[in-house]
Amino acid sequence: MRSEKLFFKNSRGNKLCGLLTNPSGDNSRPVVVMCHGFNSGKDSSTNVGLTEYLERLDISSFRIDFFAHGESEGKFEDLTQTEAVDDILRAIDFLKSLGYRKIGLFGSSFGGLAALMAASKIGKEIFVLTLKAPVSSYYDFPEYTDQSFIDEWREKGYSFREGKKLNYSFYEDIKNNVAYEVAGKIAVPTLIVHGAADTEVPITQSYKTVKLIRNCRLVDIPGAGHSFKEGDSKKILLKAVTDFIVEHSK
């Protein structure tokens, strides 16, 4: 797998990093922007695995590091969901500047919500949207409705999520990124793959979201958790996403 490291900028001028894998060297072929989860990176096992699956079919990928992740600039404490959405939109613009026209989108968890929000803004500028255990709304998570937790976060100005400092602006921004509110605007074929045993992002979110997107399919994998480490669940995930992308790339 040969990849080219490229840099582009978000709307605030921060330098973001992406890895472009183009097996055919032909930018008229489809390319998929891959968006990792919270506190992860462009080289997540899912992103790398999906890149390998697509490469065999001469489909390109552009694995990006979100703001303040991996090799991209920014302070993690300043991260917001809106920032991640902007990163995706700028990545798509960057690929267009390189001559790519058939662009798909894949997002995991935190990156899944960002991908949902981005897709709702750009209509048919992408040809397909694929999602792995996406967050649809942080308001569905118990800690984000715990008023004492929220009050403490506001008073301190920051909190820690997965060991990383996050400013209160992350919580304030949640109201701007609720997929249920914009799902009806998504205009492209969409696939959600979610583990039925996911304890981090409940599959009930995806049960609700799939009904709100006009052309959406949900693959429910029994026994699979959030990271798809159980049995053959990762292979099932990667094949489902790959098949869906191929189906809609023709």
Secondary structure, 3 states (H helix, E strand, C coil): CCCEEEEEECCCCCEEEEEEECCCCCCCCCEEEEECCCCCCCCCHHHHHHHHHHHCCCCEEEEECCCCCCCCCCCHHHCCHHHHHHHHHHHHHHHHHCCCCCEEEEEECHHHHHHHHHHHHHHHHCCEEEEECCCCCHHHCHHHHCHHHHHHHHHHCEEEECCEEEEHHHHHHHHHCCHHHHHHHCCCCEEEEEECCCCCCCHHHHHHHHCCCCCEEEEEECCCCCCCCCCCHHHHHHHHHHHHHHHCCC
